[in-house]
């Protein structure tokens, strides 16, 4: 499956439901714009640091065929929606 290279980049704060086990955070649901997205697959996860602000980044697929890139900022404890893409428009 090929993903579109043109992304929507809202940088919105979102609410995220997670499950933590064995030192890892597993993203389960994302609430954005009054819509809940069930995460069906974690595509990738990586750590970044912007100055003294470490973060964990996730790319996830959802039940609504939307690909989301999320960032969890460890200091502020905020979840940010960095990018999204509609997987059905391919």
Backbone as CSV, one residue per row, in Angstrom:
resi,resn,N_x,N_y,N_z,CA_x,CA_y,CA_z,C_x,C_y,C_z
1,UNK,0.849,-1.170,0.000,0.000,0.000,0.000,0.891,1.229,0.000
2,UNK,0.696,2.111,-0.935,1.478,3.347,-1.019,0.731,4.473,-0.336
3,UNK,1.459,5.309,0.368,0.854,6.439,1.056,1.150,7.725,0.290
4,UNK,0.212,8.630,0.337,0.332,9.930,-0.315,1.470,10.717,0.338
5,UNK,2.273,11.413,-0.436,3.373,12.201,0.124,2.936,13.608,0.497
6,UNK,1.717,14.015,0.148,1.191,15.311,0.540,0.358,15.127,1.797
7,UNK,0.843,15.665,2.909,0.176,15.473,4.187,-0.518,16.749,4.637
8,UNK,-1.500,16.554,5.472,-2.139,17.646,6.187,-1.410,17.763,7.520
9,UNK,-0.996,18.946,7.888,-0.181,19.129,9.087,-0.835,20.125,10.046
10,UNK,-1.789,19.667,10.850,-2.511,20.594,11.720,-1.769,21.006,12.994
11,UNK,-0.875,20.176,13.514,-0.195,20.421,14.791,-1.199,20.749,15.894
12,UNK,-2.303,19.985,15.943,-3.327,20.151,16.970,-3.016,19.286,18.181
13,UNK,-3.375,19.794,19.373,-3.338,18.945,20.553,-4.506,17.980,20.451
14,UNK,-4.271,16.718,20.807,-5.300,15.690,20.760,-5.308,14.929,22.079
15,UNK,-6.410,14.241,22.330,-6.488,13.345,23.476,-6.190,11.941,22.990
16,UNK,-5.396,11.201,23.771,-4.977,9.863,23.376,-5.189,8.903,24.536
17,UNK,-5.760,7.748,24.230,-5.877,6.669,25.209,-4.774,5.668,24.898
18,UNK,-4.011,5.328,25.928,-2.871,4.429,25.745,-2.941,3.277,26.740
19,UNK,-2.116,2.292,26.478,-1.888,1.184,27.402,-0.374,1.081,27.562
20,UNK,0.088,1.059,28.797,1.524,0.938,29.054,1.834,-0.465,29.561
21,UNK,2.843,-1.072,28.969,3.274,-2.411,29.388,4.739,-2.594,29.042
22,UNK,5.478,-3.151,29.979,6.898,-3.462,29.775,7.689,-2.252,29.301
23,UNK,7.375,-1.078,29.866,8.114,0.140,29.559,7.767,0.794,28.236
24,UNK,6.730,0.323,27.559,6.339,0.898,26.270,4.925,1.444,26.347
25,UNK,4.681,2.498,25.578,3.354,3.096,25.470,2.720,2.591,24.176
26,UNK,1.536,2.006,24.310,0.803,1.505,23.152,-0.415,2.403,22.927
27,UNK,-0.456,3.079,21.801,-1.559,3.986,21.476,-2.774,3.146,21.087
28,UNK,-3.919,3.416,21.733,-5.146,2.648,21.485,-6.218,3.459,20.759
29,UNK,-6.430,4.711,21.190,-7.453,5.567,20.580,-6.968,7.008,20.554
30,UNK,-7.460,7.754,19.562,-7.128,9.174,19.436,-8.438,9.938,19.268
31,UNK,-8.633,10.994,20.074,-9.788,11.870,19.931,-9.308,13.175,19.313
32,UNK,-9.850,13.476,18.115,-9.458,14.680,17.378,-10.691,15.228,16.664
33,UNK,-10.939,16.502,16.806,-12.090,17.161,16.169,-13.408,16.436,16.461
34,UNK,-13.612,16.062,17.727,-14.838,15.383,18.179,-15.064,14.027,17.517
35,UNK,-14.012,13.415,17.016,-14.087,12.083,16.424,-13.072,11.187,17.106
36,UNK,-13.512,9.973,17.456,-12.606,9.002,18.060,-12.118,8.044,16.991
37,UNK,-10.814,7.864,16.939,-10.175,6.956,15.986,-9.584,5.790,16.766
38,UNK,-9.981,4.575,16.429,-9.425,3.370,17.025,-8.149,3.012,16.268
39,UNK,-7.060,2.872,16.988,-5.786,2.532,16.347,-5.778,1.033,16.038
40,UNK,-5.596,0.697,14.772,-5.572,-0.701,14.346,-4.157,-1.238,14.175
41,UNK,-3.198,-0.324,13.986,-1.814,-0.767,13.781,-0.862,0.380,14.097
42,UNK,0.180,0.078,14.858,1.275,1.033,15.043,2.290,0.734,13.950
43,UNK,2.420,1.660,13.021,3.294,1.461,11.858,4.755,1.672,12.242
44,UNK,5.014,2.730,13.036,6.390,2.999,13.462,6.387,3.834,14.734
45,UNK,7.521,3.798,15.438,7.714,4.569,16.651,9.182,4.974,16.715
46,UNK,9.444,6.233,17.088,10.826,6.693,17.208,10.898,7.822,18.224
47,UNK,12.073,7.999,18.792,12.329,9.049,19.781,13.024,10.226,19.120
48,UNK,12.663,11.445,19.564,13.339,12.654,19.097,13.574,13.570,20.290
49,UNK,14.379,14.585,20.068,14.648,15.588,21.104,14.796,16.938,20.419
50,UNK,14.022,17.910,20.903,14.144,19.289,20.444,14.655,20.092,21.627
51,UNK,15.947,20.353,21.671,16.551,20.999,22.832,16.450,20.083,24.034
52,UNK,15.838,20.567,25.112,15.661,19.758,26.312,14.302,19.073,26.356
53,UNK,13.590,19.040,25.244,12.248,18.465,25.205,12.246,17.131,24.455
54,UNK,12.369,16.005,25.167,12.314,14.704,24.495,10.873,14.347,24.137
55,UNK,10.723,13.614,23.061,9.388,13.184,22.655,9.453,11.798,22.015
56,UNK,8.287,11.151,22.009,8.120,9.868,21.332,7.143,10.116,20.192
57,UNK,7.483,9.661,19.006,6.661,9.855,17.814,6.110,8.516,17.340
58,UNK,4.870,8.552,16.891,4.191,7.348,16.412,3.545,7.639,15.079
59,UNK,3.568,6.653,14.197,2.724,6.654,13.013,1.776,5.485,13.197
60,UNK,0.453,5.769,13.112,-0.545,4.734,13.361,-1.596,4.726,12.264
61,UNK,-2.143,3.535,12.014,-3.294,3.386,11.131,-4.529,3.286,12.012
62,UNK,-5.673,3.792,11.506,-6.894,3.778,12.295,-8.019,3.028,11.590
63,UNK,-9.093,2.787,12.352,-10.261,2.094,11.825,-11.003,2.898,10.762
64,UNK,-10.693,4.174,10.633,-11.343,5.031,9.630,-10.441,5.241,8.404
65,UNK,-9.441,4.371,8.260,-8.487,4.436,7.143,-7.775,5.777,7.071
66,UNK,-7.424,6.284,8.236,-6.643,7.514,8.344,-5.303,7.155,8.959
67,UNK,-4.232,7.651,8.381,-2.883,7.477,8.910,-2.550,8.729,9.715
68,UNK,-2.164,8.549,10.990,-1.865,9.680,11.865,-0.414,9.626,12.316
69,UNK,0.242,10.776,12.353,1.548,10.879,12.989,1.356,11.692,14.257
70,UNK,1.669,11.071,15.390,1.480,11.683,16.702,2.813,11.901,17.380
71,UNK,2.856,12.940,18.214,4.063,13.201,19.007,3.644,13.356,20.462
72,UNK,4.294,12.598,21.347,4.066,12.706,22.786,5.243,13.452,23.390
73,UNK,4.980,14.648,23.887,6.034,15.466,24.494,6.156,15.089,25.965
74,UNK,7.308,14.543,26.335,7.493,13.980,27.661,7.480,15.016,28.784
75,UNK,7.896,16.250,28.530,7.934,17.264,29.587,6.540,17.854,29.812
76,UNK,5.864,18.282,28.752,4.535,18.893,28.898,3.428,17.845,29.020
77,UNK,3.733,16.597,28.657,2.773,15.483,28.637,1.657,15.704,27.616
78,UNK,1.932,16.524,26.599,0.957,16.797,25.539,1.106,15.808,24.391
79,UNK,-0.027,15.464,23.790,-0.052,14.709,22.544,-0.386,15.684,21.428
80,UNK,0.410,15.660,20.358,0.244,16.560,19.218,0.019,15.723,17.954
81,UNK,-1.007,16.086,17.189,-1.194,15.482,15.875,-0.335,16.265,14.899
82,UNK,0.715,15.635,14.412,1.675,16.294,13.521,1.192,16.247,12.081
83,UNK,0.780,15.058,11.630,0.364,14.878,10.239,-0.780,13.875,10.195
84,UNK,-1.595,13.955,9.148,-2.575,12.917,8.882,-2.724,12.753,7.376
85,UNK,-3.164,11.562,6.983,-3.349,11.260,5.566,-4.502,10.279,5.422
86,UNK,-5.345,10.499,4.436,-6.459,9.597,4.138,-5.944,8.460,3.278
87,UNK,-5.953,7.248,3.811,-5.401,6.095,3.094,-6.333,5.621,1.982
88,UNK,-7.600,6.016,1.997,-8.552,5.581,0.968,-8.442,6.367,-0.326
89,UNK,-7.807,7.519,-0.301,-7.748,8.358,-1.504,-6.613,7.962,-2.442
90,UNK,-6.116,6.762,-2.289,-4.997,6.294,-3.126,-5.516,5.574,-4.356
